[in-house]
């Protein structure tokens, strides 16, 4: 059962980034990262089959990359305001 909205946040962030709304993308990606970091700590000793692949390092690394891209775009935009 999937009770976490982080996949929705991830998709909303990707859609916002594709529309040039990098501040919105940054917000959604930061929510996703917080949930993933919490889950990795909370379920550290739970087998992968039970906790799911979303808490694996590769998944978190991909989300972190999206987060950093949106962060850089937002900080770049803030320079010119």
PDB file of N, CA, C and O in Angstrom:
ATOM      1  N   UNK A   1       0.840  -1.177   0.000  1.00  0.00           N
ATOM      2  CA  UNK A   1       0.000   0.000   0.000  1.00  0.00           C
ATOM      3  C   UNK A   1       0.890   1.246   0.000  1.00  0.00           C
ATOM      4  O   UNK A   1       1.808   1.365   0.811  1.00  0.00           O
ATOM      5  N   UNK A   2       0.611   2.151  -0.900  1.00  0.00           N
ATOM      6  CA  UNK A   2       1.406   3.360  -1.040  1.00  0.00           C
ATOM      7  C   UNK A   2       0.660   4.538  -0.435  1.00  0.00           C
ATOM      8  O   UNK A   2      -0.315   5.026  -1.005  1.00  0.00           O
ATOM      9  N   UNK A   3       1.125   4.993   0.725  1.00  0.00           N
ATOM     10  CA  UNK A   3       0.432   6.086   1.397  1.00  0.00           C
ATOM     11  C   UNK A   3       1.167   7.409   1.246  1.00  0.00           C
ATOM     12  O   UNK A   3       0.663   8.450   1.669  1.00  0.00           O
ATOM     13  N   UNK A   4       2.334   7.380   0.657  1.00  0.00           N
ATOM     14  CA  UNK A   4       3.134   8.596   0.553  1.00  0.00           C
ATOM     15  C   UNK A   4       2.838   9.341  -0.738  1.00  0.00           C
ATOM     16  O   UNK A   4       2.769   8.738  -1.809  1.00  0.00           O
ATOM     17  N   UNK A   5       2.662  10.653  -0.635  1.00  0.00           N
ATOM     18  CA  UNK A   5       2.400  11.451  -1.839  1.00  0.00           C
ATOM     19  C   UNK A   5       3.677  11.887  -2.551  1.00  0.00           C
ATOM     20  O   UNK A   5       3.627  12.749  -3.428  1.00  0.00           O
ATOM     21  N   UNK A   6       4.827  11.302  -2.187  1.00  0.00           N
ATOM     22  CA  UNK A   6       6.063  11.817  -2.765  1.00  0.00           C
ATOM     23  C   UNK A   6       6.169  11.558  -4.266  1.00  0.00           C
ATOM     24  O   UNK A   6       6.852  12.306  -4.965  1.00  0.00           O
ATOM     25  N   UNK A   7       5.525  10.542  -4.763  1.00  0.00           N
ATOM     26  CA  UNK A   7       5.541  10.328  -6.210  1.00  0.00           C
ATOM     27  C   UNK A   7       4.736  11.403  -6.929  1.00  0.00           C
ATOM     28  O   UNK A   7       5.082  11.815  -8.036  1.00  0.00           O
ATOM     29  N   UNK A   8       3.666  11.850  -6.295  1.00  0.00           N
ATOM     30  CA  UNK A   8       2.885  12.951  -6.861  1.00  0.00           C
ATOM     31  C   UNK A   8       3.725  14.228  -6.842  1.00  0.00           C
ATOM     32  O   UNK A   8       3.755  14.965  -7.828  1.00  0.00           O
ATOM     33  N   UNK A   9       4.411  14.492  -5.720  1.00  0.00           N
ATOM     34  CA  UNK A   9       5.282  15.661  -5.638  1.00  0.00           C
ATOM     35  C   UNK A   9       6.387  15.597  -6.691  1.00  0.00           C
ATOM     36  O   UNK A   9       6.748  16.610  -7.290  1.00  0.00           O
ATOM     37  N   UNK A  10       6.910  14.408  -6.905  1.00  0.00           N
ATOM     38  CA  UNK A  10       7.969  14.243  -7.892  1.00  0.00           C
ATOM     39  C   UNK A  10       7.465  14.581  -9.286  1.00  0.00           C
ATOM     40  O   UNK A  10       8.145  15.271 -10.046  1.00  0.00           O
ATOM     41  N   UNK A  11       6.276  14.098  -9.623  1.00  0.00           N
ATOM     42  CA  UNK A  11       5.698  14.394 -10.933  1.00  0.00           C
ATOM     43  C   UNK A  11       5.328  15.876 -11.051  1.00  0.00           C
ATOM     44  O   UNK A  11       5.541  16.487 -12.098  1.00  0.00           O
ATOM     45  N   UNK A  12       4.781  16.447  -9.992  1.00  0.00           N
ATOM     46  CA  UNK A  12       4.446  17.868 -10.029  1.00  0.00           C
ATOM     47  C   UNK A  12       5.704  18.719 -10.200  1.00  0.00           C
ATOM     48  O   UNK A  12       5.690  19.725 -10.909  1.00  0.00           O
ATOM     49  N   UNK A  13       6.783  18.310  -9.549  1.00  0.00           N
ATOM     50  CA  UNK A  13       8.048  19.024  -9.710  1.00  0.00           C
ATOM     51  C   UNK A  13       8.584  18.916 -11.120  1.00  0.00           C
ATOM     52  O   UNK A  13       9.076  19.898 -11.676  1.00  0.00           O
ATOM     53  N   UNK A  14       8.494  17.731 -11.708  1.00  0.00           N
ATOM     54  CA  UNK A  14       8.963  17.547 -13.083  1.00  0.00           C
ATOM     55  C   UNK A  14       8.132  18.365 -14.062  1.00  0.00           C
ATOM     56  O   UNK A  14       8.672  18.973 -14.985  1.00  0.00           O
ATOM     57  N   UNK A  15       6.818  18.379 -13.858  1.00  0.00           N
ATOM     58  CA  UNK A  15       5.946  19.168 -14.729  1.00  0.00           C
ATOM     59  C   UNK A  15       6.211  20.671 -14.571  1.00  0.00           C
ATOM     60  O   UNK A  15       6.247  21.410 -15.555  1.00  0.00           O
ATOM     61  N   UNK A  16       6.392  21.101 -13.340  1.00  0.00           N
ATOM     62  CA  UNK A  16       6.671  22.520 -13.103  1.00  0.00           C
ATOM     63  C   UNK A  16       7.997  22.928 -13.740  1.00  0.00           C
ATOM     64  O   UNK A  16       8.105  24.008 -14.321  1.00  0.00           O
ATOM     65  N   UNK A  17       8.996  22.071 -13.633  1.00  0.00           N
ATOM     66  CA  UNK A  17      10.301  22.374 -14.243  1.00  0.00           C
ATOM     67  C   UNK A  17      10.181  22.450 -15.755  1.00  0.00           C
ATOM     68  O   UNK A  17      10.808  23.300 -16.386  1.00  0.00           O
ATOM     69  N   UNK A  18       9.384  21.573 -16.339  1.00  0.00           N
ATOM     70  CA  UNK A  18       9.229  21.591 -17.799  1.00  0.00           C
ATOM     71  C   UNK A  18       8.481  22.837 -18.271  1.00  0.00           C
ATOM     72  O   UNK A  18       8.616  23.244 -19.425  1.00  0.00           O
ATOM     73  N   UNK A  19       7.693  23.441 -17.383  1.00  0.00           N
ATOM     74  CA  UNK A  19       6.965  24.667 -17.712  1.00  0.00           C
ATOM     75  C   UNK A  19       7.748  25.921 -17.333  1.00  0.00           C
ATOM     76  O   UNK A  19       7.270  27.039 -17.522  1.00  0.00           O
ATOM     77  N   UNK A  20       8.957  25.726 -16.795  1.00  0.00           N
ATOM     78  CA  UNK A  20       9.783  26.869 -16.413  1.00  0.00           C
ATOM     79  C   UNK A  20       9.480  27.421 -15.037  1.00  0.00           C
ATOM     80  O   UNK A  20       9.995  28.479 -14.674  1.00  0.00           O
ATOM     81  N   UNK A  21       8.665  26.740 -14.268  1.00  0.00           N
ATOM     82  CA  UNK A  21       8.325  27.173 -12.900  1.00  0.00           C
ATOM     83  C   UNK A  21       9.289  26.497 -11.930  1.00  0.00           C
ATOM     84  O   UNK A  21       8.913  25.586 -11.193  1.00  0.00           O
ATOM     85  N   UNK A  22      10.526  26.956 -11.943  1.00  0.00           N
ATOM     86  CA  UNK A  22      11.577  26.280 -11.189  1.00  0.00           C
ATOM     87  C   UNK A  22      11.432  26.450  -9.680  1.00  0.00           C
ATOM     88  O   UNK A  22      11.881  25.595  -8.916  1.00  0.00           O
ATOM     89  N   UNK A  23      10.811  27.541  -9.246  1.00  0.00           N
ATOM     90  CA  UNK A  23      10.585  27.713  -7.807  1.00  0.00           C
ATOM     91  C   UNK A  23       9.597  26.677  -7.279  1.00  0.00           C
ATOM     92  O   UNK A  23       9.761  26.165  -6.172  1.00  0.00           O
ATOM     93  N   UNK A  24       8.575  26.373  -8.070  1.00  0.00           N
ATOM     94  CA  UNK A  24       7.594  25.352  -7.689  1.00  0.00           C
ATOM     95  C   UNK A  24       8.252  23.970  -7.722  1.00  0.00           C
ATOM     96  O   UNK A  24       8.028  23.147  -6.834  1.00  0.00           O
ATOM     97  N   UNK A  25       9.059  23.726  -8.747  1.00  0.00           N
ATOM     98  CA  UNK A  25       9.774  22.449  -8.855  1.00  0.00           C
ATOM     99  C   UNK A  25      10.697  22.252  -7.657  1.00  0.00           C
ATOM    100  O   UNK A  25      10.771  21.158  -7.098  1.00  0.00           O
ATOM    101  N   UNK A  26      11.397  23.313  -7.264  1.00  0.00           N
ATOM    102  CA  UNK A  26      12.292  23.252  -6.112  1.00  0.00           C
ATOM    103  C   UNK A  26      11.526  22.870  -4.847  1.00  0.00           C
ATOM    104  O   UNK A  26      11.988  22.045  -4.058  1.00  0.00           O
ATOM    105  N   UNK A  27      10.363  23.469  -4.663  1.00  0.00           N
ATOM    106  CA  UNK A  27       9.550  23.172  -3.476  1.00  0.00           C
ATOM    107  C   UNK A  27       9.117  21.705  -3.449  1.00  0.00           C
ATOM    108  O   UNK A  27       9.232  21.041  -2.419  1.00  0.00           O
ATOM    109  N   UNK A  28       8.624  21.206  -4.571  1.00  0.00           N
ATOM    110  CA  UNK A  28       8.176  19.816  -4.630  1.00  0.00           C
ATOM    111  C   UNK A  28       9.343  18.846  -4.445  1.00  0.00           C
ATOM    112  O   UNK A  28       9.217  17.855  -3.726  1.00  0.00           O
ATOM    113  N   UNK A  29      10.456  19.123  -5.077  1.00  0.00           N
ATOM    114  CA  UNK A  29      11.607  18.224  -4.942  1.00  0.00           C
ATOM    115  C   UNK A  29      12.155  18.223  -3.520  1.00  0.00           C
ATOM    116  O   UNK A  29      12.622  17.192  -3.036  1.00  0.00           O
ATOM    117  N   UNK A  30      12.103  19.365  -2.852  1.00  0.00           N
ATOM    118  CA  UNK A  30      12.579  19.388  -1.462  1.00  0.00           C
ATOM    119  C   UNK A  30      11.670  18.572  -0.555  1.00  0.00           C
ATOM    120  O   UNK A  30      12.150  17.930   0.379  1.00  0.00           O
ATOM    121  N   UNK A  31      10.341  18.586  -0.819  1.00  0.00           N
ATOM    122  CA  UNK A  31       9.423  17.734  -0.052  1.00  0.00           C
ATOM    123  C   UNK A  31       9.763  16.258  -0.254  1.00  0.00           C
ATOM    124  O   UNK A  31       9.807  15.481   0.700  1.00  0.00           O
ATOM    125  N   UNK A  32      10.000  15.890  -1.495  1.00  0.00           N
ATOM    126  CA  UNK A  32      10.327  14.491  -1.804  1.00  0.00           C
ATOM    127  C   UNK A  32      11.607  14.076  -1.094  1.00  0.00           C
ATOM    128  O   UNK A  32      11.673  12.996  -0.509  1.00  0.00           O
ATOM    129  N   UNK A  33      12.614  14.923  -1.143  1.00  0.00           N
ATOM    130  CA  UNK A  33      13.881  14.585  -0.481  1.00  0.00           C
ATOM    131  C   UNK A  33      13.708  14.411   1.024  1.00  0.00           C
ATOM    132  O   UNK A  33      14.287  13.499   1.613  1.00  0.00           O
ATOM    133  N   UNK A  34      12.919  15.275   1.646  1.00  0.00           N
ATOM    134  CA  UNK A  34      12.694  15.138   3.086  1.00  0.00           C
ATOM    135  C   UNK A  34      12.025  13.809   3.433  1.00  0.00           C
ATOM    136  O   UNK A  34      12.398  13.156   4.408  1.00  0.00           O
ATOM    137  N   UNK A  35      11.044  13.417   2.640  1.00  0.00           N
ATOM    138  CA  UNK A  35      10.356  12.144   2.891  1.00  0.00           C
ATOM    139  C   UNK A  35      11.312  10.976   2.673  1.00  0.00           C
ATOM    140  O   UNK A  35      11.324  10.031   3.461  1.00  0.00           O
ATOM    141  N   UNK A  36      12.105  11.034   1.620  1.00  0.00           N
ATOM    142  CA  UNK A  36      13.034   9.938   1.346  1.00  0.00           C
ATOM    143  C   UNK A  36      14.103   9.826   2.423  1.00  0.00           C
ATOM    144  O   UNK A  36      14.454   8.718   2.829  1.00  0.00           O
ATOM    145  N   UNK A  37      14.622  10.952   2.888  1.00  0.00           N
ATOM    146  CA  UNK A  37      15.630  10.911   3.951  1.00  0.00           C
ATOM    147  C   UNK A  37      15.028  10.385   5.250  1.00  0.00           C
ATOM    148  O   UNK A  37      15.669   9.622   5.971  1.00  0.00           O
ATOM    149  N   UNK A  38      13.799  10.794   5.545  1.00  0.00           N
ATOM    150  CA  UNK A  38      13.126  10.280   6.732  1.00  0.00           C
ATOM    151  C   UNK A  38      12.923   8.765   6.614  1.00  0.00           C
ATOM    152  O   UNK A  38      13.196   8.026   7.560  1.00  0.00           O
ATOM    153  N   UNK A  39      12.448   8.309   5.461  1.00  0.00           N
ATOM    154  CA  UNK A  39      12.199   6.886   5.255  1.00  0.00           C
ATOM    155  C   UNK A  39      13.451   6.045   5.329  1.00  0.00           C
ATOM    156  O   UNK A  39      13.427   4.932   5.855  1.00  0.00           O
ATOM    157  N   UNK A  40      14.553   6.572   4.804  1.00  0.00           N
ATOM    158  CA  UNK A  40      15.814   5.823   4.875  1.00  0.00           C
ATOM    159  C   UNK A  40      16.274   5.652   6.315  1.00  0.00           C
ATOM    160  O   UNK A  40      16.811   4.605   6.678  1.00  0.00           O
ATOM    161  N   UNK A  41      16.067   6.670   7.130  1.00  0.00           N
ATOM    162  CA  UNK A  41      16.448   6.558   8.545  1.00  0.00           C
ATOM    163  C   UNK A  41      15.488   5.639   9.301  1.00  0.00           C
ATOM    164  O   UNK A  41      15.907   4.806  10.104  1.00  0.00           O
ATOM    165  N   UNK A  42      14.208   5.805   9.029  1.00  0.00           N
ATOM    166  CA  UNK A  42      13.174   5.060   9.756  1.00  0.00           C
ATOM    167  C   UNK A  42      13.238   3.561   9.449  1.00  0.00           C
ATOM    168  O   UNK A  42      13.076   2.736  10.348  1.00  0.00           O
ATOM    169  N   UNK A  43      13.472   3.212   8.196  1.00  0.00           N
ATOM    170  CA  UNK A  43      13.458   1.812   7.779  1.00  0.00           C
ATOM    171  C   UNK A  43      14.837   1.309   7.386  1.00  0.00           C
ATOM    172  O   UNK A  43      14.987   0.532   6.444  1.00  0.00           O
ATOM    173  N   UNK A  44      15.821   1.758   8.112  1.00  0.00           N
ATOM    174  CA  UNK A  44      17.201   1.405   7.801  1.00  0.00           C
ATOM    175  C   UNK A  44      17.438  -0.110   7.856  1.00  0.00           C
ATOM    176  O   UNK A  44      18.158  -0.656   7.019  1.00  0.00           O
ATOM    177  N   UNK A  45      16.849  -0.771   8.814  1.00  0.00           N
ATOM    178  CA  UNK A  45      17.108  -2.204   9.015  1.00  0.00           C
ATOM    179  C   UNK A  45      16.018  -3.108   8.432  1.00  0.00           C
ATOM    180  O   UNK A  45      16.007  -4.312   8.688  1.00  0.00           O
ATOM    181  N   UNK A  46      15.120  -2.542   7.665  1.00  0.00           N
ATOM    182  CA  UNK A  46      14.048  -3.319   7.042  1.00  0.00           C
ATOM    183  C   UNK A  46      14.544  -3.828   5.691  1.00  0.00           C
ATOM    184  O   UNK A  46      15.161  -3.071   4.943  1.00  0.00           O
ATOM    185  N   UNK A  47      14.288  -5.092   5.364  1.00  0.00           N
ATOM    186  CA  UNK A  47      14.726  -5.624   4.072  1.00  0.00           C
ATOM    187  C   UNK A  47      14.134  -4.843   2.893  1.00  0.00           C
ATOM    188  O   UNK A  47      13.029  -4.308   2.973  1.00  0.00           O
ATOM    189  N   UNK A  48      14.890  -4.795   1.815  1.00  0.00           N
ATOM    190  CA  UNK A  48      14.509  -4.018   0.636  1.00  0.00           C
ATOM    191  C   UNK A  48      13.151  -4.439   0.080  1.00  0.00           C
ATOM    192  O   UNK A  48      12.379  -3.595  -0.374  1.00  0.00           O
ATOM    193  N   UNK A  49      12.861  -5.721   0.112  1.00  0.00           N
ATOM    194  CA  UNK A  49      11.585  -6.194  -0.422  1.00  0.00           C
ATOM    195  C   UNK A  49      10.395  -5.636   0.346  1.00  0.00           C
ATOM    196  O   UNK A  49       9.320  -5.448  -0.223  1.00  0.00           O
ATOM    197  N   UNK A  50      10.580  -5.374   1.618  1.00  0.00           N
ATOM    198  CA  UNK A  50       9.490  -4.831   2.436  1.00  0.00           C
ATOM    199  C   UNK A  50       9.396  -3.308   2.358  1.00  0.00           C
ATOM    200  O   UNK A  50       8.298  -2.753   2.326  1.00  0.00           O
ATOM    201  N   UNK A  51      10.547  -2.635   2.327  1.00  0.00           N
ATOM    202  CA  UNK A  51      10.526  -1.161   2.354  1.00  0.00           C
ATOM    203  C   UNK A  51      10.355  -0.550   0.979  1.00  0.00           C
ATOM    204  O   UNK A  51       9.855   0.570   0.869  1.00  0.00           O
ATOM    205  N   UNK A  52      10.754  -1.247  -0.075  1.00  0.00           N
ATOM    206  CA  UNK A  52      10.603  -0.736  -1.430  1.00  0.00           C
ATOM    207  C   UNK A  52      11.891  -0.139  -1.979  1.00  0.00           C
ATOM    208  O   UNK A  52      12.812   0.186  -1.231  1.00  0.00           O
ATOM    209  N   UNK A  53      11.935  -0.005  -3.278  1.00  0.00           N
ATOM    210  CA  UNK A  53      13.141   0.466  -3.960  1.00  0.00           C
ATOM    211  C   UNK A  53      13.309   1.977  -3.879  1.00  0.00           C
ATOM    212  O   UNK A  53      14.388   2.494  -4.169  1.00  0.00           O
ATOM    213  N   UNK A  54      12.269   2.685  -3.495  1.00  0.00           N
ATOM    214  CA  UNK A  54      12.370   4.148  -3.494  1.00  0.00           C
ATOM    215  C   UNK A  54      13.345   4.668  -2.445  1.00  0.00           C
ATOM    216  O   UNK A  54      13.781   5.816  -2.535  1.00  0.00           O
ATOM    217  N   UNK A  55      13.690   3.872  -1.472  1.00  0.00           N
ATOM    218  CA  UNK A  55      14.641   4.311  -0.457  1.00  0.00           C
ATOM    219  C   UNK A  55      16.065   3.855  -0.762  1.00  0.00           C
ATOM    220  O   UNK A  55      16.959   4.023   0.068  1.00  0.00           O
ATOM    221  N   UNK A  56      16.279   3.289  -1.928  1.00  0.00           N
ATOM    222  CA  UNK A  56      17.631   2.910  -2.343  1.00  0.00           C
ATOM    223  C   UNK A  56      18.442   4.157  -2.684  1.00  0.00           C
ATOM    224  O   UNK A  56      17.888   5.207  -3.007  1.00  0.00           O
ATOM    225  N   UNK A  57      19.744   4.019  -2.605  1.00  0.00           N
ATOM    226  CA  UNK A  57      20.639   5.148  -2.866  1.00  0.00           C
ATOM    227  C   UNK A  57      20.485   5.702  -4.270  1.00  0.00           C
ATOM    228  O   UNK A  57      20.550   6.915  -4.467  1.00  0.00           O
ATOM    229  N   UNK A  58      20.282   4.828  -5.250  1.00  0.00           N
ATOM    230  CA  UNK A  58      20.185   5.301  -6.629  1.00  0.00           C
ATOM    231  C   UNK A  58      18.945   6.169  -6.832  1.00  0.00           C
ATOM    232  O   UNK A  58      19.010   7.180  -7.531  1.00  0.00           O
ATOM    233  N   UNK A  59      17.837   5.794  -6.241  1.00  0.00           N
ATOM    234  CA  UNK A  59      16.606   6.575  -6.363  1.00  0.00           C
ATOM    235  C   UNK A  59      16.768   7.933  -5.692  1.00  0.00           C
ATOM    236  O   UNK A  59      16.391   8.963  -6.251  1.00  0.00           O
ATOM    237  N   UNK A  60      17.331   7.923  -4.489  1.00  0.00           N
ATOM    238  CA  UNK A  60      17.535   9.172  -3.753  1.00  0.00           C
ATOM    239  C   UNK A  60      18.502  10.073  -4.513  1.00  0.00           C
ATOM    240  O   UNK A  60      18.314  11.288  -4.560  1.00  0.00           O
ATOM    241  N   UNK A  61      19.524   9.487  -5.100  1.00  0.00           N
ATOM    242  CA  UNK A  61      20.495  10.260  -5.870  1.00  0.00           C
ATOM    243  C   UNK A  61      19.832  10.942  -7.068  1.00  0.00           C
ATOM    244  O   UNK A  61      20.142  12.094  -7.375  1.00  0.00           O
ATOM    245  N   UNK A  62      18.941  10.252  -7.732  1.00  0.00           N
ATOM    246  CA  UNK A  62      18.222  10.848  -8.875  1.00  0.00           C
ATOM    247  C   UNK A  62      17.336  12.006  -8.433  1.00  0.00           C
ATOM    248  O   UNK A  62      17.282  13.040  -9.098  1.00  0.00           O
ATOM    249  N   UNK A  63      16.649  11.835  -7.321  1.00  0.00           N
ATOM    250  CA  UNK A  63      15.800  12.915  -6.805  1.00  0.00           C
ATOM    251  C   UNK A  63      16.661  14.089  -6.365  1.00  0.00           C
ATOM    252  O   UNK A  63      16.295  15.246  -6.574  1.00  0.00           O
ATOM    253  N   UNK A  64      17.798  13.797  -5.758  1.00  0.00           N
ATOM    254  CA  UNK A  64      18.717  14.866  -5.332  1.00  0.00           C
ATOM    255  C   UNK A  64      19.227  15.650  -6.547  1.00  0.00           C
ATOM    256  O   UNK A  64      19.422  16.864  -6.474  1.00  0.00           O
ATOM    257  N   UNK A  65      19.438  14.955  -7.645  1.00  0.00           N
ATOM    258  CA  UNK A  65      19.888  15.630  -8.872  1.00  0.00           C
ATOM    259  C   UNK A  65      18.797  16.570  -9.405  1.00  0.00           C
ATOM    260  O   UNK A  65      19.095  17.690  -9.820  1.00  0.00           O
ATOM    261  N   UNK A  66      17.558  16.123  -9.394  1.00  0.00           N
ATOM    262  CA  UNK A  66      16.449  16.984  -9.800  1.00  0.00           C
ATOM    263  C   UNK A  66      16.347  18.208  -8.883  1.00  0.00           C
ATOM    264  O   UNK A  66      16.135  19.333  -9.335  1.00  0.00           O
ATOM    265  N   UNK A  67      16.504  17.950  -7.585  1.00  0.00           N
ATOM    266  CA  UNK A  67      16.462  19.026  -6.597  1.00  0.00           C
ATOM    267  C   UNK A  67      17.557  20.059  -6.860  1.00  0.00           C
ATOM    268  O   UNK A  67      17.295  21.261  -6.843  1.00  0.00           O
ATOM    269  N   UNK A  68      18.768  19.595  -7.100  1.00  0.00           N
ATOM    270  CA  UNK A  68      19.878  20.510  -7.341  1.00  0.00           C
ATOM    271  C   UNK A  68      19.707  21.290  -8.635  1.00  0.00           C
ATOM    272  O   UNK A  68      20.054  22.470  -8.697  1.00  0.00           O
ATOM    273  N   UNK A  69      19.176  20.647  -9.666  1.00  0.00           N
ATOM    274  CA  UNK A  69      18.917  21.360 -10.918  1.00  0.00           C
ATOM    275  C   UNK A  69      17.911  22.486 -10.702  1.00  0.00           C
ATOM    276  O   UNK A  69      18.118  23.604 -11.175  1.00  0.00           O
ATOM    277  N   UNK A  70      16.832  22.198  -9.995  1.00  0.00           N
ATOM    278  CA  UNK A  70      15.841  23.246  -9.746  1.00  0.00           C
ATOM    279  C   UNK A  70      16.405  24.319  -8.820  1.00  0.00           C
ATOM    280  O   UNK A  70      16.086  25.498  -8.976  1.00  0.00           O
ATOM    281  N   UNK A  71      17.232  23.930  -7.868  1.00  0.00           N
ATOM    282  CA  UNK A  71      17.872  24.899  -6.977  1.00  0.00           C
ATOM    283  C   UNK A  71      18.757  25.859  -7.767  1.00  0.00           C
ATOM    284  O   UNK A  71      18.714  27.071  -7.558  1.00  0.00           O
ATOM    285  N   UNK A  72      19.551  25.311  -8.669  1.00  0.00           N
ATOM    286  CA  UNK A  72      20.432  26.153  -9.480  1.00  0.00           C
ATOM    287  C   UNK A  72      19.646  27.105 -10.380  1.00  0.00           C
ATOM    288  O   UNK A  72      20.033  28.259 -10.562  1.00  0.00           O
ATOM    289  N   UNK A  73      18.562  26.623 -10.930  1.00  0.00           N
ATOM    290  CA  UNK A  73      17.733  27.477 -11.789  1.00  0.00           C
ATOM    291  C   UNK A  73      17.089  28.598 -10.967  1.00  0.00           C
ATOM    292  O   UNK A  73      17.030  29.741 -11.420  1.00  0.00           O
ATOM    293  N   UNK A  74      16.609  28.278  -9.772  1.00  0.00           N
ATOM    294  CA  UNK A  74      15.985  29.295  -8.916  1.00  0.00           C
ATOM    295  C   UNK A  74      17.030  30.313  -8.472  1.00  0.00           C
ATOM    296  O   UNK A  74      16.770  31.516  -8.497  1.00  0.00           O
ATOM    297  N   UNK A  75      18.198  29.847  -8.071  1.00  0.00           N
ATOM    298  CA  UNK A  75      19.230  30.784  -7.609  1.00  0.00           C
ATOM    299  C   UNK A  75      19.730  31.635  -8.772  1.00  0.00           C
ATOM    300  O   UNK A  75      20.093  32.794  -8.571  1.00  0.00           O
ATOM    301  N   UNK A  76      19.756  31.093  -9.961  1.00  0.00           N
ATOM    302  CA  UNK A  76      20.149  31.852 -11.140  1.00  0.00           C
ATOM    303  C   UNK A  76      19.121  32.932 -11.452  1.00  0.00           C
ATOM    304  O   UNK A  76      19.483  34.056 -11.800  1.00  0.00           O
ATOM    305  N   UNK A  77      17.839  32.593 -11.327  1.00  0.00           N
ATOM    306  CA  UNK A  77      16.770  33.544 -11.579  1.00  0.00           C
ATOM    307  C   UNK A  77      16.780  34.657 -10.517  1.00  0.00           C
ATOM    308  O   UNK A  77      16.476  35.811 -10.818  1.00  0.00           O
ATOM    309  N   UNK A  78      17.126  34.303  -9.292  1.00  0.00           N
ATOM    310  CA  UNK A  78      17.106  35.290  -8.208  1.00  0.00           C
ATOM    311  C   UNK A  78      18.174  36.369  -8.389  1.00  0.00           C
ATOM    312  O   UNK A  78      18.034  37.477  -7.872  1.00  0.00           O
ATOM    313  N   UNK A  79      19.228  36.047  -9.116  1.00  0.00           N
ATOM    314  CA  UNK A  79      20.287  37.042  -9.350  1.00  0.00           C
ATOM    315  C   UNK A  79      19.800  38.209 -10.199  1.00  0.00           C
ATOM    316  O   UNK A  79      20.290  39.331 -10.073  1.00  0.00           O
ATOM    317  N   UNK A  80      18.843  37.933 -11.053  1.00  0.00           N
ATOM    318  CA  UNK A  80      18.411  38.948 -12.002  1.00  0.00           C
ATOM    319  C   UNK A  80      17.132  39.667 -11.585  1.00  0.00           C
ATOM    320  O   UNK A  80      16.550  40.414 -12.372  1.00  0.00           O
ATOM    321  N   UNK A  81      16.700  39.444 -10.359  1.00  0.00           N
ATOM    322  CA  UNK A  81      15.476  40.100  -9.887  1.00  0.00           C
ATOM    323  C   UNK A  81      15.826  41.367  -9.156  1.00  0.00           C
ATOM    324  O   UNK A  81      14.936  42.070  -8.678  1.00  0.00           O
TER     325      UNK A  81
END
